[in-house]
Amino acid sequence: MTTTVPPKRVFDPMMPRMGHYRPIPDSEDKALTAWLQGQFDEILSLSEAPRRCPHCGGGETVLSARAADPKPVLPVFRCVACDVHFRRTTGTPLSRLKFHNLPQFIRLLSQQRPVTDAAAILGVKPVSVTRWIKRTRQWILQLDPSGHWDAKVRLGMEIRPDIVCPHCGVADQMHYRGFASDSGVRLCRCDACGRLCRLSGVLHDQGPGFVLDHRVVARPPSPRRKT
């Protein structure tokens, strides 16, 4: 039996994640933006054509309330069979989720930027952006279980080089630490011994054809944050 390995989320180590000395370049994946915008347009549509009931799966549904301002934002439908009211977002990770500046958020999803930078662009709190990313990725995986589109979401990723420190030999303790001022080479710092190394030198020591791998740092959610 063949096991399908989901695609990895791509990361460019030569792209800065902090904009203290130079702006973070635009690394938007336009294919993801176009696909995801189409999915959002469909699920957030104001069309009054009823969809199947997300509770019982029945097709006998009718329009219950038209979209209005300020509430309800989306049309409300009713299932004749189970007498349950629902919207197109009901039963999805987007249910009850309120976005601010959605088109800009969609464009940022594929970019290598920290959550704090995206929050400043969108004019919201970082915790809101973190919640939007989490729920949107859950929805993307529902739409495409293969992981093809989810692998393109890079906003908010914390990535570390998956290499052994050339000084002390400790693994899983390296992280990126800016760029060398003289050559622009990517620098890494070891949390174990505190020493810096140049990424080019580390790659040279590994021999020709070596491909640098990365690991995504998964941090447990704060109990004070809303999920």
Secondary structure as GFF3:
##gff-version 3
##sequence-region A 1 227
A	DSSP	alpha_helix	30	43	.	.	.	ID=ss1
A	DSSP	beta_strand	61	65	.	.	.	ID=ss2
A	DSSP	beta_strand	76	79	.	.	.	ID=ss3
A	DSSP	beta_strand	85	86	.	.	.	ID=ss4
A	DSSP	alpha_helix	102	108	.	.	.	ID=ss5
A	DSSP	alpha_helix	115	122	.	.	.	ID=ss6
A	DSSP	alpha_helix	126	143	.	.	.	ID=ss7
A	DSSP	three_ten_helix	150	152	.	.	.	ID=ss8
A	DSSP	beta_strand	159	161	.	.	.	ID=ss9
A	DSSP	beta_strand	174	179	.	.	.	ID=ss10
A	DSSP	beta_strand	186	190	.	.	.	ID=ss11
A	DSSP	beta_strand	196	198	.	.	.	ID=ss12
A	DSSP	alpha_helix	199	205	.	.	.	ID=ss13
A	DSSP	beta_strand	214	216	.	.	.	ID=ss14
###
